[in-house]
């Protein structure tokens, strides 16, 4: 029987929400093995003085398998 663990991460990008999510997975993958899925729980952004999106932010839940 596989046992999985879920952690919550927050990440940001100046490009897109997809890039922010990928950055979270890339960073998590440096110390976690067996990542199975990611659930993007929240989207948010910061806006500059001209009314343009400056930073895309995501909160994700990453699921990975716990090894014996």
Secondary structure, 3 states (H helix, E strand, C coil): CCEEEEEEEEEEECCCHHHHHHHHHHHHHCCCCCEEEEEEEEEEEEECCCCCEEEEEEEEEEEEEECC
